[in-house]
Amino acid sequence: MKRVLCAIASIVLLFACTPENQDGKPVGDKYGVDGVTPLPEAVDIGMVVDGKIIKWASFNLGAGRENEYGGYYAWGETSAKQDYSWATYAHANGQFNKLTDYCPKEQTGYWDSTVKPRGPDGETTLLPSDDVAQVKLGGKWRMPTVDELKALLELKTNKNYTWEDWALVKDARGNVVRGLRITRISTRASLFFPAAGYCEGTDLGKAAGAWGYYWSSSLSSPGPGSAFYMFLGSENSGMATLNRSNGFTVRPVTE
């Protein structure tokens, strides 16, 4: 049975990084265009952004159920790995200020002109070829934009939704998984975002069970060495920016 190995510490973590559920059973026969990544359902929670109905994946990219963590990916990379550092980052030449892709035109101080002397490319949103959700799932699946993640967070004060900053569910082995639960009251359509932690350098699964970090497809400004992400914890959630080289989880969207 094929496995998609993501970086794992010496102990068995609670998250799933392979196309198997945590009980060792296959997740089913529906996979993305890569033939390996489990294909989620598109959940309509009634969210509209820029006139478009945005539907969310029923579980994290690389997982098979909502209570599984899934894979970790550096921003703009399409494979999991064992070292999430600038030294291994695909879109830079070893440093945060030596970018080779995704940099505003005016941010020349962050660009490696020795590799690409024509200057910054001006790209601030991931292209389909660098969007891990699109690459693995195909169709109209993609990573959410910063505006779509902000719209999701705004549901916290919407009376038509219930919001649990620290919902608890159990995985296939009976272990408790913590995360954010958002439910549309009228339809009971629900999303669970597990607190999967993140990867930094060779520190893998860092803060798992305490915090969740979910990438957007949007570059940070004015510091293009970072990108926007959604964070969640036991008492709060919000948006922030952090190094593109870090490994975060991804919750795909579709229209």
Secondary structure, 3 states (H helix, E strand, C coil): CCCCCCCCCCCCCCCCCCCECCCCCECCCCECCCCCCECCCEEEEEEEECCEEEEEECCCCCCCCCCCCCCCECCCCCCCCCCECCCCCCCECCCCCCECCCCCCCCHHHECCCCCCCCCCCCCECCHHHCHHHHHHCCCCECCCHHHHHHHHHHHHCCCEEEEEEEEEECCCCCEEEEEEEEECCCCCEEEEECCEEEEECEEEECCCCCEEEEEEEECCCCCCEEEEEEECCCCEEEEEEECCCEEECCCEEC
